[in-house]
Amino acid sequence: MQHKAQVTQYKKREGVFSETELLEMEKEYCSFGDTVHYLEPPKIFDHCEGSFIYDADNTPYLDLQMWNSAVNFGYANPRINAAVERQLNKLPQVASQYLHREKIELAARLAQANEKRFGKKGRIHFNVGGSQAVEDSLKLIRNASNGKSLMFAFEGGYHGRTLGASAITSSYRYRRRYGHFGDRAQFIPFPYHFRSPKGMSKEEYGHHCVQQFERLFESEYNGVWDPKAGKAEYAAFYVEAIQGTGGYVIPPKNFFIELKKVLDRYGILLVVDEIQMGFYRTGKLWSIEHFGVQPDVLVFGKAITNGLNPLSGIWAREELINPEVFPPGSTHSTFASNPMGTAPALEMMKMLEEEDFEGMVMEKGAYFLAQLKDLQKRHPIMGDVDGLGMALRVEICGQDGFTPDKAMTDKLTEEAMKGDLDMGNGKRGGLVLDIGGYHKNVITLAPALTMTHAEIDLSVRLLEQIFKRVS
Ligand SMILES: Cc1ncc(COP(=O)(O)O)c(C=O)c1O
Protein backbone atom coordinates (compact mmCIF):
# COMPACT_ATOMS: atom_id res chain seq x y z
CA MET A 1 0.00 0.00 0.00
CA GLN A 2 2.81 2.34 1.02
CA HIS A 3 4.70 1.36 -2.11
CA LYS A 4 1.70 2.19 -4.28
CA ALA A 5 1.42 5.61 -2.62
CA GLN A 6 5.15 6.25 -3.23
CA VAL A 7 4.80 5.29 -6.89
CA THR A 8 1.81 7.64 -7.14
CA GLN A 9 3.84 10.49 -5.63
CA TYR A 10 6.76 9.82 -7.99
CA LYS A 11 4.52 9.63 -11.04
CA LYS A 12 2.75 12.79 -9.96
CA ARG A 13 6.08 14.67 -9.83
CA GLU A 14 7.13 13.37 -13.20
CA GLY A 15 3.71 13.77 -14.81
CA VAL A 16 3.82 10.24 -16.19
CA PHE A 17 0.33 8.96 -15.41
CA SER A 18 -1.12 7.09 -18.35
CA GLU A 19 -4.50 8.21 -19.66
CA THR A 20 -6.10 5.08 -18.20
CA GLU A 21 -4.59 5.82 -14.77
CA LEU A 22 -5.77 9.42 -14.92
CA LEU A 23 -9.30 8.37 -15.82
CA GLU A 24 -9.32 5.89 -12.92
CA MET A 25 -8.18 8.63 -10.54
CA GLU A 26 -10.82 10.99 -11.92
CA LYS A 27 -13.49 8.38 -11.32
CA GLU A 28 -12.37 8.02 -7.72
CA TYR A 29 -11.55 11.59 -6.70
CA CYS A 30 -13.51 14.03 -8.86
CA SER A 31 -17.14 14.91 -8.30
CA PHE A 32 -19.37 13.98 -11.19
CA GLY A 33 -21.54 17.02 -10.47
CA ASP A 34 -20.06 19.15 -13.23
CA THR A 35 -20.61 18.51 -16.95
CA VAL A 36 -17.56 16.30 -17.64
CA HIS A 37 -19.55 13.06 -17.67
CA TYR A 38 -21.97 14.30 -20.33
CA LEU A 39 -19.43 12.49 -22.55
CA GLU A 40 -18.39 8.90 -21.76
CA PRO A 41 -15.53 8.25 -21.51
CA PRO A 42 -14.49 11.82 -20.74
CA LYS A 43 -11.76 13.25 -22.95
CA ILE A 44 -8.41 14.46 -21.61
CA PHE A 45 -6.71 17.24 -23.58
CA ASP A 46 -3.10 18.24 -23.25
CA HIS A 47 -2.18 21.35 -25.26
CA CYS A 48 -3.71 23.82 -27.70
CA GLU A 49 -3.04 26.43 -30.35
CA GLY A 50 -5.24 28.50 -32.65
CA SER A 51 -8.31 26.51 -33.66
CA PHE A 52 -6.87 23.19 -32.47
CA ILE A 53 -6.74 21.35 -29.18
CA TYR A 54 -4.56 18.23 -28.85
CA ASP A 55 -4.53 15.14 -26.67
CA ALA A 56 -1.33 13.71 -25.16
CA ASP A 57 -0.70 11.69 -28.35
CA ASN A 58 -0.68 14.96 -30.28
CA THR A 59 -3.92 14.06 -32.09
CA PRO A 60 -5.40 17.33 -33.34
CA TYR A 61 -9.05 18.20 -32.71
CA LEU A 62 -10.41 21.09 -34.72
CA ASP A 63 -12.49 22.95 -32.16
CA LEU A 64 -15.80 24.24 -33.48
CA GLN A 65 -17.15 25.39 -30.19
CA MET A 66 -14.21 27.02 -28.43
CA TRP A 67 -15.22 26.33 -24.85
CA ASN A 68 -18.78 27.53 -25.35
CA SER A 69 -17.48 30.68 -26.98
CA ALA A 70 -15.03 31.59 -24.19
CA VAL A 71 -11.99 31.40 -26.50
CA ASN A 72 -13.18 33.66 -29.33
CA PHE A 73 -9.69 34.76 -30.29
CA GLY A 74 -8.06 31.34 -30.69
CA TYR A 75 -6.15 29.16 -28.27
CA ALA A 76 -2.85 30.61 -27.08
CA ASN A 77 -3.54 33.93 -28.80
CA PRO A 78 -0.03 35.45 -28.77
CA ARG A 79 -1.12 39.03 -28.09
CA ILE A 80 -3.45 38.15 -25.23
CA ASN A 81 -1.06 35.60 -23.73
CA ALA A 82 1.75 38.16 -23.79
CA ALA A 83 -0.44 40.50 -21.71
CA VAL A 84 -0.85 37.71 -19.15
CA GLU A 85 2.90 37.16 -19.01
CA ARG A 86 3.55 40.88 -18.52
CA GLN A 87 1.00 41.00 -15.71
CA LEU A 88 2.43 37.87 -14.10
CA ASN A 89 5.78 39.62 -13.81
CA LYS A 90 4.34 42.93 -12.64
CA LEU A 91 1.27 42.76 -10.40
CA PRO A 92 -0.33 39.31 -10.58
CA GLN A 93 -2.12 39.62 -7.24
CA VAL A 94 -3.85 42.47 -5.51
CA ALA A 95 -6.79 42.38 -3.14
CA SER A 96 -9.94 43.54 -4.85
CA GLN A 97 -10.50 46.37 -2.38
CA TYR A 98 -7.48 48.14 -3.90
CA LEU A 99 -7.18 49.48 -7.40
CA HIS A 100 -4.89 48.62 -10.28
CA ARG A 101 -4.40 50.38 -13.59
CA GLU A 102 -5.79 47.60 -15.79
CA LYS A 103 -9.13 47.41 -13.96
CA ILE A 104 -9.76 51.13 -14.34
CA GLU A 105 -8.71 51.26 -18.00
CA LEU A 106 -10.78 48.19 -18.83
CA ALA A 107 -13.90 49.58 -17.13
CA ALA A 108 -13.43 52.89 -18.97
CA ARG A 109 -13.09 51.17 -22.37
CA LEU A 110 -16.15 49.00 -21.81
CA ALA A 111 -18.26 51.89 -20.53
CA GLN A 112 -17.14 54.13 -23.42
CA ALA A 113 -17.86 51.37 -25.95
CA ASN A 114 -21.38 51.08 -24.56
CA GLU A 115 -21.92 54.82 -24.41
CA LYS A 116 -21.02 54.97 -28.11
CA ARG A 117 -23.42 52.12 -28.92
CA PHE A 118 -26.34 52.83 -26.62
CA GLY A 119 -26.01 56.59 -26.15
CA LYS A 120 -26.06 56.22 -22.38
CA LYS A 121 -23.47 56.78 -19.71
CA GLY A 122 -22.97 53.80 -17.46
CA ARG A 123 -20.61 51.97 -15.14
CA ILE A 124 -18.98 48.55 -14.95
CA HIS A 125 -19.07 46.19 -11.98
CA PHE A 126 -16.77 43.16 -12.17
CA ASN A 127 -17.06 39.64 -10.83
CA VAL A 128 -15.48 36.28 -11.66
CA GLY A 129 -17.84 33.95 -13.56
CA GLY A 130 -20.88 34.52 -15.72
CA SER A 131 -23.36 33.19 -13.18
CA GLN A 132 -21.94 35.43 -10.45
CA ALA A 133 -22.34 38.46 -12.71
CA VAL A 134 -25.95 37.40 -13.33
CA GLU A 135 -26.42 37.25 -9.54
CA ASP A 136 -25.00 40.78 -9.25
CA SER A 137 -27.39 41.98 -11.93
CA LEU A 138 -30.33 40.46 -10.01
CA LYS A 139 -29.30 42.40 -6.91
CA LEU A 140 -28.94 45.59 -8.94
CA ILE A 141 -32.38 45.13 -10.53
CA ARG A 142 -34.12 44.28 -7.26
CA ASN A 143 -32.50 47.31 -5.67
CA ALA A 144 -33.50 49.62 -8.52
CA SER A 145 -37.10 48.41 -8.47
CA ASN A 146 -37.63 48.74 -4.71
CA GLY A 147 -37.17 45.06 -4.01
CA LYS A 148 -39.32 43.55 -6.76
CA SER A 149 -38.02 40.03 -7.13
CA LEU A 150 -39.96 38.71 -10.12
CA MET A 151 -38.38 38.53 -13.58
CA PHE A 152 -39.46 37.50 -17.04
CA ALA A 153 -37.10 35.30 -19.03
CA PHE A 154 -37.37 33.20 -22.17
CA GLU A 155 -38.21 29.59 -22.71
CA GLY A 156 -34.92 28.12 -23.88
CA GLY A 157 -32.96 30.80 -22.00
CA TYR A 158 -29.82 29.99 -20.01
CA HIS A 159 -28.27 32.32 -17.44
CA GLY A 160 -26.15 30.00 -15.30
CA ARG A 161 -26.39 27.48 -12.48
CA THR A 162 -25.95 29.38 -9.25
CA LEU A 163 -29.20 29.58 -7.32
CA GLY A 164 -30.42 32.95 -8.56
CA ALA A 165 -29.29 32.30 -12.12
CA SER A 166 -30.97 28.86 -12.13
CA ALA A 167 -34.23 30.53 -11.10
CA ILE A 168 -34.29 32.57 -14.32
CA THR A 169 -32.95 29.72 -16.50
CA SER A 170 -35.73 27.84 -18.21
CA SER A 171 -34.61 24.23 -17.54
CA TYR A 172 -36.32 22.75 -14.47
CA ARG A 173 -33.56 20.11 -14.63
CA TYR A 174 -31.14 22.61 -13.01
CA ARG A 175 -33.55 23.30 -10.13
CA ARG A 176 -35.19 19.94 -9.54
CA ARG A 177 -33.04 18.67 -6.68
CA TYR A 178 -32.56 21.92 -4.79
CA GLY A 179 -35.91 23.55 -4.06
CA HIS A 180 -36.48 27.25 -4.55
CA PHE A 181 -34.09 29.82 -3.09
CA GLY A 182 -35.33 32.66 -5.26
CA ASP A 183 -38.36 33.46 -7.35
CA ARG A 184 -38.59 31.43 -10.50
CA ALA A 185 -38.95 33.59 -13.60
CA GLN A 186 -42.07 33.60 -15.72
CA PHE A 187 -40.88 32.02 -18.97
CA ILE A 188 -42.12 33.57 -22.21
CA PRO A 189 -41.87 31.92 -25.67
CA PHE A 190 -38.92 33.02 -27.82
CA PRO A 191 -39.55 33.43 -31.56
CA TYR A 192 -38.01 30.13 -32.63
CA HIS A 193 -39.29 30.25 -36.17
CA PHE A 194 -38.12 26.84 -37.35
CA ARG A 195 -40.44 25.24 -34.78
CA SER A 196 -43.24 27.82 -34.94
CA PRO A 197 -46.80 27.06 -36.11
CA LYS A 198 -46.83 26.86 -39.89
CA GLY A 199 -48.02 29.68 -42.10
CA MET A 200 -46.25 32.62 -40.47
CA SER A 201 -43.17 34.37 -41.82
CA LYS A 202 -40.26 34.86 -39.40
CA GLU A 203 -41.31 38.50 -38.83
CA GLU A 204 -44.98 37.61 -38.43
CA TYR A 205 -44.04 35.02 -35.82
CA GLY A 206 -41.85 37.56 -33.98
CA HIS A 207 -44.82 39.97 -33.93
CA HIS A 208 -47.12 37.18 -32.76
CA CYS A 209 -44.80 36.34 -29.82
CA VAL A 210 -44.75 39.99 -28.71
CA GLN A 211 -48.55 40.17 -28.95
CA GLN A 212 -48.88 37.07 -26.80
CA PHE A 213 -46.56 38.63 -24.23
CA GLU A 214 -48.41 41.95 -24.23
CA ARG A 215 -51.68 40.12 -23.62
CA LEU A 216 -50.44 39.61 -20.03
CA PHE A 217 -50.90 43.35 -19.42
CA GLU A 218 -54.39 43.62 -20.90
CA SER A 219 -56.19 42.93 -17.66
CA GLU A 220 -55.27 42.66 -14.01
CA TYR A 221 -56.68 39.12 -14.22
CA ASN A 222 -53.76 38.02 -16.40
CA GLY A 223 -51.59 38.14 -13.33
CA VAL A 224 -48.78 40.64 -13.83
CA TRP A 225 -50.22 44.17 -13.97
CA ASP A 226 -52.11 46.43 -11.60
CA PRO A 227 -53.88 48.96 -13.84
CA LYS A 228 -55.04 51.10 -10.89
CA ALA A 229 -51.50 51.63 -9.61
CA GLY A 230 -50.03 51.48 -13.15
CA LYS A 231 -47.43 49.01 -11.87
CA ALA A 232 -46.12 45.64 -13.03
CA GLU A 233 -45.30 42.90 -10.54
CA TYR A 234 -42.19 42.09 -12.60
CA ALA A 235 -38.97 44.10 -12.46
CA ALA A 236 -37.05 43.07 -15.58
CA PHE A 237 -36.94 40.82 -18.61
CA TYR A 238 -33.72 38.75 -18.92
CA VAL A 239 -32.88 37.99 -22.54
CA GLU A 240 -30.20 36.47 -24.68
CA ALA A 241 -30.56 38.24 -28.04
CA ILE A 242 -29.48 34.99 -29.67
CA GLN A 243 -30.10 32.00 -27.47
CA GLY A 244 -26.89 30.11 -26.65
CA THR A 245 -27.63 26.88 -24.83
CA GLY A 246 -31.11 27.10 -26.40
CA GLY A 247 -29.49 26.25 -29.73
CA TYR A 248 -28.23 29.49 -31.33
CA VAL A 249 -31.76 30.53 -32.18
CA ILE A 250 -31.78 33.82 -34.09
CA PRO A 251 -34.93 35.93 -33.70
CA PRO A 252 -36.43 38.08 -36.48
CA LYS A 253 -35.18 41.65 -36.76
CA ASN A 254 -38.46 43.22 -35.60
CA PHE A 255 -38.76 41.16 -32.43
CA PHE A 256 -36.73 43.08 -29.87
CA ILE A 257 -37.83 46.49 -31.20
CA GLU A 258 -41.46 45.50 -30.65
CA LEU A 259 -40.74 43.79 -27.32
CA LYS A 260 -38.87 46.82 -25.96
CA LYS A 261 -41.87 49.05 -26.69
CA VAL A 262 -44.01 46.79 -24.51
CA LEU A 263 -41.40 46.78 -21.72
CA ASP A 264 -41.17 50.57 -21.81
CA ARG A 265 -44.96 50.88 -21.70
CA TYR A 266 -45.13 48.86 -18.49
CA GLY A 267 -41.92 50.02 -16.78
CA ILE A 268 -39.99 46.77 -17.08
CA LEU A 269 -36.20 46.87 -17.41
CA LEU A 270 -34.32 45.03 -20.16
CA VAL A 271 -31.32 42.95 -19.07
CA VAL A 272 -29.26 41.51 -21.91
CA ASP A 273 -27.10 38.50 -21.16
CA GLU A 274 -24.13 38.67 -23.56
CA ILE A 275 -22.07 36.08 -21.71
CA GLN A 276 -22.01 33.68 -24.65
CA MET A 277 -22.73 35.94 -27.65
CA GLY A 278 -20.62 38.95 -26.66
CA PHE A 279 -17.19 40.02 -27.91
CA TYR A 280 -17.89 39.68 -31.65
CA ARG A 281 -19.25 36.12 -31.65
CA THR A 282 -22.07 37.42 -33.88
CA GLY A 283 -20.01 40.09 -35.67
CA LYS A 284 -20.80 42.91 -33.22
CA LEU A 285 -19.32 43.64 -29.81
CA TRP A 286 -22.77 42.73 -28.41
CA SER A 287 -25.33 40.57 -30.19
CA ILE A 288 -28.17 42.91 -29.13
CA GLU A 289 -26.70 45.53 -31.50
CA HIS A 290 -28.17 43.57 -34.42
CA PHE A 291 -31.66 44.17 -33.09
CA GLY A 292 -31.93 47.94 -32.65
CA VAL A 293 -32.63 48.24 -28.91
CA GLN A 294 -30.70 49.53 -25.92
CA PRO A 295 -30.48 47.50 -22.73
CA ASP A 296 -30.72 48.90 -19.21
CA VAL A 297 -28.24 46.32 -17.94
CA LEU A 298 -25.80 44.14 -19.89
CA VAL A 299 -24.01 41.09 -18.47
CA PHE A 300 -20.73 39.77 -19.91
CA GLY A 301 -18.13 37.07 -19.16
CA LYS A 302 -16.45 34.16 -20.94
CA ALA A 303 -14.47 35.59 -23.90
CA ILE A 304 -13.53 38.82 -22.12
CA THR A 305 -10.25 37.12 -21.14
CA ASN A 306 -10.24 34.71 -24.12
CA GLY A 307 -10.88 31.93 -21.62
CA LEU A 308 -7.88 32.77 -19.42
CA ASN A 309 -8.22 33.85 -15.80
CA PRO A 310 -11.97 34.24 -15.32
CA LEU A 311 -13.55 37.65 -15.28
CA SER A 312 -17.13 38.74 -15.78
CA GLY A 313 -19.21 41.78 -15.08
CA ILE A 314 -22.20 43.95 -15.64
CA TRP A 315 -22.71 47.28 -17.34
CA ALA A 316 -25.68 49.31 -16.18
CA ARG A 317 -26.89 52.76 -17.06
CA GLU A 318 -25.91 55.42 -14.58
CA GLU A 319 -29.34 55.81 -12.94
CA LEU A 320 -29.26 52.15 -11.86
CA ILE A 321 -25.65 51.81 -10.71
CA ASN A 322 -24.43 55.20 -9.49
CA PRO A 323 -22.84 55.13 -6.02
CA GLU A 324 -25.92 56.68 -4.43
CA VAL A 325 -28.09 53.67 -5.32
CA PHE A 326 -25.43 50.93 -5.53
CA PRO A 327 -23.06 51.87 -2.70
CA PRO A 328 -19.74 50.28 -1.71
CA GLY A 329 -20.07 46.67 -0.62
CA SER A 330 -23.29 46.00 -2.58
CA THR A 331 -21.62 42.85 -3.90
CA HIS A 332 -18.13 41.49 -3.46
CA SER A 333 -15.97 38.54 -4.40
CA THR A 334 -12.31 38.01 -3.41
CA PHE A 335 -11.39 37.45 -7.06
CA ALA A 336 -13.59 40.14 -8.63
CA SER A 337 -11.49 42.24 -11.02
CA ASN A 338 -8.41 40.06 -10.45
CA PRO A 339 -5.42 41.49 -12.36
CA MET A 340 -4.67 38.23 -14.22
CA GLY A 341 -8.16 38.68 -15.68
CA THR A 342 -8.26 42.43 -16.23
CA ALA A 343 -4.86 42.47 -18.04
CA PRO A 344 -5.82 40.06 -20.88
CA ALA A 345 -9.28 41.65 -21.03
CA LEU A 346 -7.77 45.10 -21.50
CA GLU A 347 -5.49 43.80 -24.24
CA MET A 348 -8.48 42.13 -25.91
CA MET A 349 -10.44 45.39 -25.87
CA LYS A 350 -7.48 47.22 -27.43
CA MET A 351 -7.29 44.54 -30.12
CA LEU A 352 -11.01 44.91 -30.87
CA GLU A 353 -10.63 48.65 -31.24
CA GLU A 354 -7.63 48.33 -33.59
CA GLU A 355 -8.86 45.60 -35.92
CA ASP A 356 -12.01 45.28 -38.04
CA PHE A 357 -13.58 42.32 -36.25
CA GLU A 358 -17.05 43.17 -37.51
CA GLY A 359 -16.05 42.93 -41.18
CA MET A 360 -13.91 39.86 -40.61
CA VAL A 361 -16.46 37.89 -38.57
CA MET A 362 -19.39 38.70 -40.85
CA GLU A 363 -17.39 37.66 -43.93
CA LYS A 364 -16.08 34.41 -42.43
CA GLY A 365 -19.47 33.59 -40.92
CA ALA A 366 -21.19 34.03 -44.30
CA TYR A 367 -18.48 31.88 -45.96
CA PHE A 368 -18.98 29.11 -43.37
CA LEU A 369 -22.79 29.34 -43.50
CA ALA A 370 -22.86 29.06 -47.32
CA GLN A 371 -20.84 25.84 -47.14
CA LEU A 372 -23.09 24.42 -44.41
CA LYS A 373 -26.15 25.18 -46.53
CA ASP A 374 -24.49 23.38 -49.41
CA LEU A 375 -23.83 20.38 -47.13
CA GLN A 376 -27.48 20.48 -46.08
CA LYS A 377 -28.51 19.78 -49.72
CA ARG A 378 -26.70 16.44 -49.52
CA HIS A 379 -27.79 15.59 -45.96
CA PRO A 380 -31.51 16.12 -45.30
CA ILE A 381 -31.05 15.33 -41.60
CA MET A 382 -29.57 18.83 -41.34
CA GLY A 383 -33.10 20.15 -40.79
CA ASP A 384 -32.19 23.77 -40.16
CA VAL A 385 -28.95 25.60 -40.84
CA ASP A 386 -28.64 29.22 -39.77
CA GLY A 387 -26.11 31.65 -38.40
CA LEU A 388 -25.18 35.19 -37.53
CA GLY A 389 -21.50 36.04 -37.69
CA MET A 390 -19.62 33.04 -36.30
CA ALA A 391 -22.55 31.74 -34.22
CA LEU A 392 -23.89 28.94 -36.40
CA ARG A 393 -26.48 26.22 -35.89
CA VAL A 394 -27.17 22.86 -37.48
CA GLU A 395 -30.39 21.28 -36.28
CA ILE A 396 -30.31 17.48 -36.62
CA CYS A 397 -33.60 15.88 -37.57
CA GLY A 398 -35.07 12.71 -39.02
CA GLN A 399 -35.26 12.11 -42.76
CA ASP A 400 -38.25 14.49 -42.88
CA GLY A 401 -35.83 17.29 -42.01
CA PHE A 402 -38.00 18.34 -39.06
CA THR A 403 -38.51 15.73 -36.32
CA PRO A 404 -35.76 16.36 -33.72
CA ASP A 405 -33.27 13.48 -33.58
CA LYS A 406 -31.27 13.66 -30.36
CA ALA A 407 -29.88 10.14 -30.73
CA MET A 408 -28.43 10.99 -34.14
CA THR A 409 -26.99 14.25 -32.76
CA ASP A 410 -25.25 12.31 -29.97
CA LYS A 411 -23.93 9.82 -32.52
CA LEU A 412 -22.50 12.60 -34.69
CA THR A 413 -20.68 14.27 -31.80
CA GLU A 414 -19.35 10.93 -30.53
CA GLU A 415 -18.06 10.12 -34.02
CA ALA A 416 -16.39 13.55 -34.17
CA MET A 417 -14.61 12.89 -30.86
CA LYS A 418 -13.08 9.55 -31.88
CA GLY A 419 -10.07 11.32 -33.36
CA ASP A 420 -9.85 9.12 -36.46
CA LEU A 421 -11.15 11.48 -39.13
CA ASP A 422 -9.03 12.07 -42.22
CA MET A 423 -7.50 15.53 -41.77
CA GLY A 424 -6.27 15.50 -45.37
CA ASN A 425 -2.56 15.86 -44.56
CA GLY A 426 -1.86 12.21 -43.82
CA LYS A 427 -2.96 12.78 -40.23
CA ARG A 428 -5.96 11.57 -38.26
CA GLY A 429 -7.86 13.91 -35.99
CA GLY A 430 -11.19 14.90 -34.55
CA LEU A 431 -13.73 17.67 -34.28
CA VAL A 432 -14.93 19.27 -31.06
CA LEU A 433 -18.67 19.83 -31.28
CA ASP A 434 -21.25 20.89 -28.74
CA ILE A 435 -24.94 20.14 -28.49
CA GLY A 436 -27.64 22.61 -27.52
CA GLY A 437 -31.25 23.26 -28.30
CA TYR A 438 -34.70 22.73 -26.84
CA HIS A 439 -34.59 19.08 -27.96
CA LYS A 440 -30.81 18.63 -27.55
CA ASN A 441 -30.53 18.15 -31.29
CA VAL A 442 -28.67 21.28 -32.36
CA ILE A 443 -24.96 21.33 -33.12
CA THR A 444 -24.02 24.82 -32.00
CA LEU A 445 -20.90 26.02 -33.77
CA ALA A 446 -18.74 28.70 -32.18
CA PRO A 447 -15.40 28.46 -33.99
CA ALA A 448 -12.47 30.75 -33.23
CA LEU A 449 -13.11 34.15 -34.82
CA THR A 450 -9.48 33.95 -35.94
CA MET A 451 -10.13 30.74 -37.89
CA THR A 452 -8.67 30.77 -41.41
CA HIS A 453 -10.69 30.10 -44.56
CA ALA A 454 -8.70 26.88 -45.02
CA GLU A 455 -9.77 25.79 -41.53
CA ILE A 456 -13.40 26.55 -42.39
CA ASP A 457 -13.04 24.37 -45.51
CA LEU A 458 -11.50 21.62 -43.35
CA SER A 459 -14.36 21.91 -40.82
CA VAL A 460 -16.91 21.32 -43.56
CA ARG A 461 -14.96 18.37 -44.95
CA LEU A 462 -14.76 16.81 -41.47
CA LEU A 463 -18.47 17.41 -40.85
CA GLU A 464 -19.22 15.70 -44.16
CA GLN A 465 -17.12 12.71 -43.07
CA ILE A 466 -19.12 12.25 -39.87
CA PHE A 467 -22.44 12.71 -41.68
CA LYS A 468 -21.41 10.00 -44.17
CA ARG A 469 -20.33 7.65 -41.35
CA VAL A 470 -23.64 7.83 -39.50
CA SER A 471 -25.95 7.68 -42.49
C1 LIG B 1 -25.89 33.13 -21.88
C2 LIG B 1 -25.18 32.61 -20.67
N1 LIG B 1 -25.41 33.18 -19.49
C3 LIG B 1 -24.78 32.77 -18.37
C4 LIG B 1 -23.87 31.73 -18.41
C5 LIG B 1 -23.19 31.29 -17.14
O1 LIG B 1 -21.85 31.64 -17.19
P1 LIG B 1 -20.77 30.79 -16.31
O2 LIG B 1 -20.80 29.40 -16.86
O3 LIG B 1 -19.48 31.51 -16.55
O4 LIG B 1 -21.22 30.86 -14.90
C6 LIG B 1 -23.61 31.11 -19.63
C7 LIG B 1 -22.67 29.97 -19.72
O5 LIG B 1 -22.69 29.17 -20.61
C8 LIG B 1 -24.28 31.55 -20.79
O6 LIG B 1 -24.07 30.98 -21.98
The ligand as a Gaussian input file, in Angstrom:
#p B3LYP/6-31G(d) Opt

LIG

0 1
 C      -25.892000      33.126000     -21.880000
 C      -25.182000      32.612000     -20.671000
 N      -25.408000      33.180000     -19.486000
 C      -24.779000      32.769000     -18.371000
 C      -23.866000      31.731000     -18.412000
 C      -23.191000      31.291000     -17.144000
 O      -21.845000      31.635000     -17.187000
 P      -20.774000      30.790000     -16.311000
 O      -20.805000      29.402000     -16.864000
 O      -19.475000      31.507000     -16.547000
 O      -21.221000      30.860000     -14.905000
 C      -23.609000      31.111000     -19.628000
 C      -22.666000      29.975000     -19.716000
 O      -22.695000      29.168000     -20.608000
 C      -24.279000      31.549000     -20.793000
 O      -24.074000      30.979000     -21.980000

